[in-house]
């Protein structure tokens, strides 16, 4: 599987394009804030000769869903996310105002995902892992074949997602990471919602939130 990372919007979210030999691709967290940023994403897709067939959201905080409407408009794809993040989608316009930004209400979902549910594009299978704590409906997407996990804002290189937003809870995110992410193979590569990639082994050994647990 090929993984392409683009960083979008003032909050600098990682948008991932996943592709395999089939030519189909999945997009995780389309954070394009405007049409100029979306042109960059669409240009990558054209350059690589890909066909978008799946849009996933790790959660629905504003920075992760800015581009959902543009994806629906161009590729006719609705997003899939956990039902417990529907309130974040509905209230993202107000959240944007709090950050001094503006947006339209993101389109409704194509469907909801549950813990352990699989989704597929081309020949690639991803497993949705429910990892609440940053938000109630936070998901990670794990690909066993490629040995990678996309953790959204649950786990970062050297840190964890903030828990002071509505639906956040510190004890819950610690439990989610320990029980859902740290149980993956230690050599699993971690692609977070912000910042650079890391690995499960690295975070288990040096993440300051866990080294004394």
Secondary structure by P-SEA (a helix, b strand, c coil): cbbbbbbbcccbbbbbbbbcccccccccccccccaaaaaaaaaaaaaacccccbbbbccccccccccaaaaaacccbbbbbbccaaaaaaaaaaaaaaaccccccccccccccccccccccccbbbbbbbbcccccbbbbbbbccccccccccccccccccccccccccaaaaaaaaacccccccccbbbbccccccccaaaaaccccccccc
